[in-house]
Amino acid sequence: MAQALQNITISAPGFAGINTQDAPLQQEPSFAADATNCIIDKEGRVAARKGYSMVSSNGATVLGSSAGIESIGEFVQSDGTKIVFSCGNNLIFTGTSTLTDVTGSLTITANNWSMASLANKFYFYQIGHAPLVYDASTSALTTIAAHAGAAGTAPQGNVCLAAFGRIWVADVTGDKYTLTWSDQLDGVDFSGGSSGTLDLTTVWPGGFDEIVSLIAHNDFLIILGKRSILIYSGAGTPSTMTLSDTILNIGCVGRDCVQSTGQDILFLDYSGVRSLARTVQEKSAPIGDISKNVNNDIKTRVQAETGNIKTIYDPQNAFLLINFPDVGVVYCFDTRYPLENGSYRATTWTAMNPLCFTVTDADELYMGVATGIAKYATYTDNAASFDLQYFSHPLSFGDSSRLKFLKGVNVTTFAGAGATVVLNWAYDYSGDYQKQAYTLSAFSGGQYNVSEYNTAAAEYESSFTLITREKVNTGGSGSTVAVGLTTTVDGTEIAFQELNIHSLIGRAI
């Protein structure tokens, strides 16, 4: 005989992000089994990510049949002039709305450049290529060897870093263990002044490793290998810098898989996404696993990826993006508030297909795509819609041994004017979802929408107009039930604020 109606209220569906590590029935309802093309917004709701709008207009012409823009960076000159450099089709471009080819007679056979700025010059390094420099004083892009101030030989490294007043270079073909640095405030001088090299062969804690990436944090130079990490203090004076800490069995999968948040260093290891947090008092380097809720997925993506994995930290949007270009998925980690286990809330993006990222001085997130330069904006992907979906893990209502007769679901939605939302539900892990669609109201602006009372109008509109509550009747029965929401995002933001799931609890099975 059926008992009284019971319900589960998920006040913020997907608030804790995706969790594919733990057993489904052992998870809190705040975790999601799937959150695709979503972010966790500042109110803690699963919401549509933004899409991208094209910034460049002639990309298809200059990029031809190449993959697209594969490297991008912004050079802020001492007089405030800003130049965006982008690389694709074995060419180097300047500009945003129009891509201007500045390659000249340079010989380029790949587009995976590492870029850095020092003393009003902008540097380009890529393995197997002569390193390049753009000098703001002459507005010329040349090889470093051809620069009038060049001294010594700049290594053809794959990674460069501007830090502590000099250029640091590593990862040369046939030499993955030597760190080279330029003279102070002179990135084209590798033989004079305080320039120098450091052989790390005897320093790696595991016996041998190879340099993958470099980053600076506070007064530390951090050298990331494939299987270990070296932390040097006093790098402002390289001749006397000392090895402060070493970390074994944790490293970095690629040059562009390391990001500074200002307070911490986030990087992608073969075991997942890690946080390198320094305890100031002890000068130690504890490691945090911030992707533990999706670690198996991340490890699978890393093993399957054959392209250049790129990451970016965007402080404006408070997220870390990790792009697996060949796999075709971006992982988005919300960095606002870690969960109780120290992990960050994860969602995934598809259909966008970026190749590289940079955050500009104006706090805009630019990305390289197949047709040029785009920016993270609007709620379409280059004017095309995309699909959002959220699915819960199976819910047992506290007792997986009894039948559940799902009677209805109340869905509370923020924004999404005119969108069609589909409620999905399925029993007993079947994946055979029943569906019911409904359409949200087309919202109208407040009475004083264009006036000095705009703020007040927005307040009332948020309270009474932008929130939609829809009751969806459901049916069927099973020992567990999973629910999901899908919609097509086409120019309008949307967020799911609450799910109230009603069920009759029946006999034991």
BABA-377197 format. One record per residue (C-alpha): residue in three letters; x, y, z. Coordinates in steps of 0.2 Angstrom, whole numbers, plus 2048, in hexadecimal, padded with zeros to 3 digits. Example, Ala and Ser with C-alpha at 12.3 -4.5 7.8 and 13.67 -1.06 7.14 Angstrom:
2
  code    X    Y    Z
   ALA  83E  7EA  827
   SER  844  7FB  824
This chain:
509
  code    X    Y    Z
   MET  800  800  800
   ALA  807  811  7FB
   GLN  80C  81D  809
   ALA  80B  82F  80A
   LEU  812  83A  7FD
   GLN  825  83E  800
   ASN  830  84A  7F7
   ILE  842  84F  7F4
   THR  846  861  7F2
   ILE  856  865  7E9
   SER  858  878  7ED
   ALA  866  87A  7E1
   PRO  867  86C  7D4
   GLY  879  868  7D0
   PHE  880  874  7DD
   ALA  88E  869  7E1
   GLY  892  865  7CF
   ILE  895  854  7C6
   ASN  89A  846  7D1
   THR  89E  836  7C7
   GLN  8AA  82E  7D4
   ASP  89E  829  7E2
   ALA  891  81C  7E2
   PRO  881  824  7DB
   LEU  875  820  7EA
   GLN  882  826  7F6
   GLN  882  837  7F0
   GLU  879  847  7F5
   PRO  86C  84D  7EA
   SER  876  85D  7E7
   PHE  882  853  7DC
   ALA  87F  851  7CA
   ALA  882  842  7BF
   ASP  882  84E  7B0
   ALA  884  860  7AE
   THR  888  864  79C
   ASN  88A  876  795
   CYS  887  87D  7A7
   ILE  890  887  7B4
   ILE  88C  889  7C6
   ASP  887  89B  7C7
   LYS  88B  8A6  7D6
   GLU  87A  8A2  7DE
   GLY  87F  890  7DE
   ARG  873  88A  7D0
   VAL  876  880  7C0
   ALA  875  88D  7B3
   ALA  879  88E  7A0
   ARG  88B  892  79C
   LYS  88D  8A1  790
   GLY  892  89D  77F
   TYR  89E  8A6  773
   SER  89D  8B4  767
   MET  8A9  8B7  759
   VAL  8B5  8C5  75B
   SER  8BF  8C3  74B
   SER  8B6  8C5  73B
   ASN  8C3  8BF  72E
   GLY  8C8  8AF  737
   ALA  8C1  8A3  72A
   THR  8CB  8AB  71D
   VAL  8DC  8AC  725
   LEU  8DB  89B  72E
   GLY  8D5  891  71F
   SER  8D3  87E  722
   SER  8DF  87F  732
   ALA  8D8  87A  743
   GLY  8D6  88C  748
   ILE  8DE  898  755
   GLU  8E8  88D  760
   SER  8F2  899  76B
   ILE  8ED  8AA  771
   GLY  8F4  8B8  77C
   GLU  8F3  8CA  780
   PHE  902  8D6  781
   VAL  8FF  8E6  78B
   GLN  90C  8F2  787
   SER  914  8FF  793
   ASP  90A  90D  78B
   GLY  8F9  903  78E
   THR  8F8  8FD  77C
   LYS  8F1  8EC  77B
   ILE  8F4  8DF  76D
   VAL  8EC  8CE  76C
   PHE  8F7  8C2  763
   SER  8EF  8B2  75D
   CYS  8F7  8A3  753
   GLY  8EF  897  747
   ASN  8F2  890  735
   ASN  905  891  739
   LEU  903  8A4  739
   ILE  903  8B2  747
   PHE  8F6  8BF  747
   THR  8F3  8CF  751
   GLY  8E2  8D7  754
   THR  8D1  8D1  759
   SER  8C3  8D7  74D
   THR  8CF  8D5  73F
   LEU  8DD  8C8  73F
   THR  8ED  8D0  737
   ASP  8FA  8C4  732
   VAL  90B  8CA  739
   THR  915  8BA  735
   GLY  91F  8C1  727
   SER  92E  8B6  723
   LEU  92E  8AC  733
   THR  92D  899  731
   ILE  920  891  73B
   THR  919  87F  73A
   ALA  90E  87E  74A
   ASN  903  88A  754
   ASN  906  884  766
   TRP  90F  894  76C
   SER  913  898  77E
   MET  912  8AB  781
   ALA  919  8B7  78E
   SER  91C  8CA  790
   LEU  92B  8D2  798
   ALA  932  8E4  797
   ASN  927  8EA  789
   LYS  92A  8DB  77E
   PHE  91F  8CC  77A
   TYR  927  8BB  778
   PHE  922  8AB  76F
   TYR  929  899  772
   GLN  925  889  76A
   ILE  92F  879  76A
   GLY  939  877  75A
   HIS  937  889  755
   ALA  942  898  756
   PRO  93B  8A3  765
   LEU  933  8B3  75F
   VAL  932  8C4  767
   TYR  926  8D3  763
   ASP  92F  8E3  768
   ALA  923  8F2  76C
   SER  930  8FF  769
   THR  932  8F9  757
   SER  921  8F1  754
   ALA  92A  8E2  74C
   LEU  928  8CF  74F
   THR  939  8C6  74C
   THR  942  8B7  752
   ILE  94C  8BB  762
   ALA  95C  8B7  758
   ALA  958  8C5  74C
   HIS  954  8D2  75A
   ALA  961  8E0  75B
   GLY  964  8DD  76E
   ALA  965  8CA  76D
   ALA  974  8C2  776
   GLY  977  8B0  777
   THR  96B  8A3  771
   ALA  95A  8A2  777
   PRO  955  88F  779
   GLN  947  888  76D
   GLY  93C  884  77C
   ASN  92A  87F  77D
   VAL  926  889  78D
   CYS  92A  89B  792
   LEU  926  8A5  7A1
   ALA  928  8B7  7A5
   ALA  92C  8B8  7B8
   PHE  938  8C0  7C4
   GLY  93D  8CD  7B7
   ARG  943  8C0  7AA
   ILE  93E  8B3  79D
   TRP  93F  8A1  7A2
   VAL  940  893  795
   ALA  93F  880  795
   ASP  93A  871  78C
   VAL  946  870  77D
   THR  947  861  771
   GLY  953  855  778
   ASP  955  85F  789
   LYS  946  85E  794
   TYR  950  862  7A4
   THR  959  872  7A2
   LEU  951  883  7A8
   THR  958  892  79F
   TRP  955  8A4  7A4
   SER  959  8B5  79C
   ASP  961  8C4  7A3
   GLN  957  8D0  7AE
   LEU  94A  8DA  7A5
   ASP  952  8D4  794
   GLY  949  8C5  78D
   VAL  954  8C5  77D
   ASP  964  8C3  787
   PHE  969  8B1  78B
   SER  97C  8B4  78E
   GLY  97F  8C3  797
   GLY  97B  8CB  7A8
   SER  972  8BF  7B4
   SER  96C  8B2  7A7
   GLY  96F  8A0  7AA
   THR  96A  88E  7AA
   LEU  966  881  7B6
   ASP  967  86E  7B4
   LEU  959  865  7BD
   THR  960  853  7BA
   THR  965  850  7CC
   VAL  957  85A  7D4
   TRP  947  850  7CF
   PRO  941  847  7DE
   GLY  93D  837  7D4
   GLY  94E  836  7CB
   PHE  949  83D  7BA
   ASP  93B  847  7B3
   GLU  939  854  7A5
   ILE  933  866  7A6
   VAL  921  868  7A0
   SER  91C  87A  7A7
   LEU  922  889  7B1
   ILE  918  895  7BC
   ALA  91C  8A2  7C9
   HIS  913  8A4  7DA
   ASN  917  8B0  7E7
   ASP  92A  8AF  7E8
   PHE  92B  89D  7E2
   LEU  92F  896  7D0
   ILE  926  886  7CE
   ILE  92C  87A  7C1
   LEU  920  86C  7BD
   GLY  926  85C  7B5
   LYS  91C  84D  7AF
   ARG  91D  844  7C0
   SER  924  851  7CC
   ILE  924  863  7D1
   LEU  933  86E  7D7
   ILE  930  87E  7E0
   TYR  93F  88B  7E1
   SER  93F  89A  7EC
   GLY  949  8AA  7E9
   ALA  947  8A9  7D7
   GLY  949  8BC  7D6
   THR  95C  8B8  7D6
   PRO  95E  8A7  7CD
   SER  970  8A5  7D1
   THR  96B  8A3  7E3
   MET  95A  89C  7E2
   THR  957  88C  7ED
   LEU  94C  87C  7EB
   SER  93F  87F  7F8
   ASP  934  870  7F5
   THR  931  861  7EA
   ILE  922  857  7E7
   LEU  923  845  7E0
   ASN  916  83B  7D6
   ILE  90C  84B  7D1
   GLY  90F  855  7C2
   CYS  907  85D  7B3
   VAL  900  856  7A3
   GLY  904  865  798
   ARG  90C  876  796
   ASP  8FC  880  796
   CYS  8F4  876  7A4
   VAL  8F9  881  7B2
   GLN  8F0  891  7B9
   SER  8F3  89D  7C7
   THR  8E3  8A4  7D0
   GLY  8EE  8B1  7D9
   GLN  8EC  8A7  7E9
   ASP  8F0  895  7E3
   ILE  8F6  88B  7D4
   LEU  8EA  87F  7CB
   PHE  8F1  872  7BF
   LEU  8EC  862  7B6
   ASP  8F5  853  7BC
   TYR  8F3  841  7B4
   SER  8E9  83D  7C4
   GLY  8DD  84C  7C3
   VAL  8DD  85F  7C6
   ARG  8E8  865  7D4
   SER  8EA  874  7E0
   LEU  8FC  879  7E5
   ALA  8F9  882  7F5
   ARG  908  889  7FF
   THR  907  88A  812
   VAL  910  89A  815
   GLN  916  896  827
   GLU  91E  885  822
   LYS  923  889  810
   SER  91B  878  80C
   ALA  910  873  7FD
   PRO  901  869  801
   ILE  8F8  862  7F2
   GLY  8E5  863  7F0
   ASP  8DA  859  7E4
   ILE  8CD  864  7DE
   SER  8C6  858  7D1
   LYS  8C3  849  7DC
   ASN  8B0  848  7D7
   VAL  8B4  846  7C5
   ASN  8C6  83F  7C6
   ASN  8C3  82F  7BC
   ASP  8BB  839  7AE
   ILE  8CA  845  7AE
   LYS  8D6  837  7AD
   THR  8CD  82F  79F
   ARG  8CD  840  795
   VAL  8DF  842  798
   GLN  8E4  831  791
   ALA  8D8  833  782
   GLU  8DE  845  77D
   THR  8EA  847  76F
   GLY  8E9  859  76D
   ASN  8F0  868  778
   ILE  8E6  869  788
   LYS  8E4  87B  78D
   THR  8DE  883  79D
   ILE  8D9  894  7A3
   TYR  8D4  89C  7B3
   ASP  8C7  8AA  7B1
   PRO  8C6  8B4  7C1
   GLN  8B7  8BE  7BA
   ASN  8AD  8AE  7B9
   ALA  8B6  8A5  7C7
   PHE  8B9  895  7BD
   LEU  8C7  88A  7B7
   LEU  8C5  883  7A5
   ILE  8CE  874  79F
   ASN  8CB  870  78D
   PHE  8CE  85F  785
   PRO  8CD  864  772
   ASP  8CD  853  76A
   VAL  8C1  84C  776
   GLY  8B6  85B  774
   VAL  8B2  85F  786
   VAL  8B6  86E  792
   TYR  8B6  86B  7A5
   CYS  8B1  87A  7AF
   PHE  8B6  87B  7C1
   ASP  8AD  888  7CC
   THR  8BA  890  7D7
   ARG  8AF  89A  7E3
   TYR  8AC  88E  7F1
   PRO  8B4  87D  7F2
   LEU  8A9  86E  7F8
   GLU  8AC  866  809
   ASN  8B8  859  802
   GLY  8C2  868  7FA
   SER  8BD  864  7E8
   TYR  8B6  871  7DC
   ARG  8A5  870  7D4
   ALA  8A7  869  7C3
   THR  89C  86B  7B3
   THR  8A0  867  7A1
   TRP  89E  871  791
   THR  89C  86A  780
   ALA  899  871  76E
   MET  8A3  880  771
   ASN  8B4  878  76B
   PRO  8C1  885  770
   LEU  8D3  883  76C
   CYS  8DB  88F  778
   PHE  8D8  89D  785
   THR  8DE  8AD  78C
   VAL  8D6  8BA  798
   THR  8DA  8CB  792
   ASP  8DE  8DB  79D
   ALA  8CC  8E0  79B
   ASP  8C7  8CF  7A4
   GLU  8BF  8C8  794
   LEU  8C1  8B6  790
   TYR  8C7  8B3  77F
   MET  8C9  8A3  776
   GLY  8D0  89C  766
   VAL  8C3  892  75B
   ALA  8C3  88B  74A
   THR  8BD  89B  742
   GLY  8C8  8A8  74C
   ILE  8C7  8B1  75C
   ALA  8B7  8B0  767
   LYS  8B3  8B6  778
   TYR  8A8  8AE  786
   ALA  898  8B8  785
   THR  886  8B6  780
   TYR  87C  8A6  782
   THR  87F  89F  771
   ASP  88E  897  769
   ASN  892  8A3  75A
   ALA  87F  8A6  758
   ALA  87B  893  759
   SER  871  88C  768
   PHE  878  87E  773
   ASP  870  871  77E
   LEU  871  871  791
   GLN  86D  862  79C
   TYR  86D  85E  7AF
   PHE  86A  84D  7B5
   SER  869  847  7C7
   HIS  870  837  7CE
   PRO  863  829  7D2
   LEU  858  82F  7E1
   SER  852  822  7EE
   PHE  848  82D  7FA
   GLY  852  825  808
   ASP  84D  813  804
   SER  852  80A  7F4
   SER  848  7FA  7F9
   ARG  837  802  7F6
   LEU  82E  807  7E6
   LYS  82C  819  7E2
   PHE  81E  820  7D8
   LEU  823  831  7D1
   LYS  814  83C  7D2
   GLY  81B  84D  7CC
   VAL  82A  859  7CC
   ASN  829  86C  7D0
   VAL  837  875  7C6
   THR  83C  886  7CB
   THR  846  88F  7BD
   PHE  84F  8A0  7BC
   ALA  84E  8AA  7AC
   GLY  84D  89F  79C
   ALA  83F  8AA  793
   GLY  836  8A0  786
   ALA  841  890  788
   THR  83B  87F  787
   VAL  840  874  796
   VAL  83F  861  796
   LEU  83D  858  7A6
   ASN  844  846  7A5
   TRP  842  838  7B1
   ALA  847  826  7B2
   TYR  846  817  7BE
   ASP  852  80A  7C4
   TYR  862  810  7BB
   SER  85A  80C  7AA
   GLY  85E  81C  7A0
   ASP  84E  81A  798
   TYR  847  82B  79C
   GLN  835  831  79A
   LYS  834  843  795
   GLN  828  852  798
   ALA  82B  863  78F
   TYR  824  874  794
   THR  828  886  78E
   LEU  82D  894  79A
   SER  824  8A5  799
   ALA  82B  8B2  78E
   PHE  830  8BF  79A
   SER  82C  8D2  799
   GLY  836  8E0  79F
   GLY  831  8E9  7AF
   GLN  826  8F8  7AE
   TYR  835  904  7B1
   ASN  841  8FA  7A7
   VAL  849  909  79E
   SER  848  916  7AB
   GLU  850  91C  7BB
   TYR  847  90F  7C4
   ASN  850  901  7BA
   THR  857  8F9  7CA
   ALA  847  8F8  7D3
   ALA  83F  8F0  7C4
   ALA  84C  8E3  7C3
   GLU  849  8DF  7D5
   TYR  837  8DC  7D3
   GLU  83A  8D3  7C2
   SER  846  8C7  7CA
   SER  839  8C3  7D8
   PHE  829  8C1  7CE
   THR  82E  8BF  7BC
   LEU  83E  8B6  7B9
   ILE  83A  8A8  7C5
   THR  82F  89B  7BD
   ARG  827  88C  7C7
   GLU  821  87E  7BC
   LYS  818  86E  7C2
   VAL  81B  85F  7B7
   ASN  811  84F  7B9
   THR  81A  83F  7B8
   GLY  817  82C  7B9
   GLY  81E  81B  7BB
   SER  827  812  7C9
   GLY  837  80B  7CF
   SER  843  809  7DD
   THR  84D  818  7D9
   VAL  84A  827  7CD
   ALA  855  833  7C4
   VAL  84F  844  7BE
   GLY  857  84F  7B1
   LEU  854  860  7A8
   THR  859  864  797
   THR  856  874  78C
   THR  85D  87D  77D
   VAL  866  88D  781
   ASP  864  89A  773
   GLY  869  8AB  779
   THR  861  8AB  78A
   GLU  868  8A7  79B
   ILE  85F  899  7A5
   ALA  862  891  7B6
   PHE  859  884  7C0
   GLN  856  889  7D2
   GLU  84C  87B  7DA
   LEU  845  86A  7D7
   ASN  837  863  7E2
   ILE  835  851  7DE
   HIS  825  848  7E5
   SER  823  836  7E7
   LEU  818  829  7EF
   ILE  822  81B  7F8
   GLY  81B  80A  7F5
   ARG  81F  7F8  7FA
   ALA  830  7F0  7FD
   ILE  837  7E7  7EE
